[in-house]
Amino acid sequence: MEGSAYLLPEPTHDTSMTEVERGTPMGELLRRYWHPVGLTADAGPTPKKVTILGEELILFRDGQGRVGLIYPRCCHRGTTLYYGKVEDDGIRCCYHGWQFDVEGRCLDMPVEPEGGGNFKRKVRQPWYPVEERYGLIFAYMGPPDKKPLLPRYAIFEELEEGELVDADDSSLGSGGDVVAPCNWLQHFENVMDPFHVVVLHDGFSGTQFVEPMGIMPEVTYENFEHGVRSFQVRTLDDGRTLRRITETVLPTLRIVASPVLTPGRCGFIGWTLPVDSTHYRIYTAARVTKKGALVKNRSKPGGKLWFDMTEEEHQKYPGDWEAQVGQGPISYHSEEHLGVSDKGIIMLRKMFNEQLAAITAGEDPINTARTEDENYVTSQSGNWFEDVAAE
């Protein structure tokens, strides 16, 4: 019987694009970049568990204000440093008191002769370098000799009077919970899919944003030096034209202007952080005029928080979360049928494949700057209204 589901072949996903653990193609590519691992306030005197790119780590801040991100198993007998005591110079293991600084150097072995003597210089707790910027803690988890500079972004460097940069860890833009139970690419490539805004966020969700977003746009795409961007043009009923630009900056940055159409340049950057191959979360930084101005997205109906909606309401008014998590933990790429409207996604995947080929050939991927002159990322993303009727 033609079209029978019984005849479906075993589904598969593109492992090179989706799996992020160490040693996988995408895992190695992502490890050539800095990633946010927490808010500045997340590093404190109490060790905190964090999982990034499939690796479980311990985050803390010592008594001198230095941030540490270290492998959790103590290099002595293997107990977790999650139960360690943070001190002025570093963190001390609860089991036998070995003390390590934020770069994993062993400073003290209280149960060994002479506090460890020369022995303590022969061991080192595995660690990753971190830097703080824009209210976030960034980590580099790749080959030490390939470490690039931590990027600076024009969006946050060129502030207007009264503006400051604030950060958020509630996964703004996911449309749901803080940690999403699906692959990071299912969310990230959605940024290059402007057509879903009309169908999902207006047709199914019931004007989830504002009415002009429900107008079918004319869309073009282009590759640029940092990633892929889309140009969306909507002709409004009042004779004006809405021009909206959205960008994906490799490897994980979503630069998406306000969906309530605040005019002007975009003030947000979201980092789509792969927790592992089947979970992601989003860290966001934004230009604001008041600390705490970033809040969780609200969904229909009635402006409810996503968390307060019933299962029936989630089914009746689906949003990004439902559409992306609904693809499964990792979407079956073998069952896709991409069309003309998917051009932006095709371009984004192609660019990722080019970067995978680059690191295989021993080259640096894009957006890995070695000098300050190269280390400044600009953006065209934003909303602009043009009165074409008056021209």
Helices and strands as residue ranges (DSSP letters): G 5-7, H 15-18, H 25-30, E 34-39, G 40-42, E 48-52, E 55-61, E 67-70, G 81-83, E 85-86, E 91-92, E 99-100, E 106-108, G 113-122, E 127-128, E 130-133, E 136-140, G 144-146, E 152-153, H 154-157, E 164-168, H 184-188, G 189-192, H 195-196, I 197-204, G 211-214, E 218-224, E 227-235, E 241-249, E 253-255, E 264-265, E 268-276, E 279-288, E 298-299, E 304-305, G 306-308, H 311-316, H 320-325, G 333-335, G 340-342, H 343-360, E 376-377, E 382-386, G 388-390
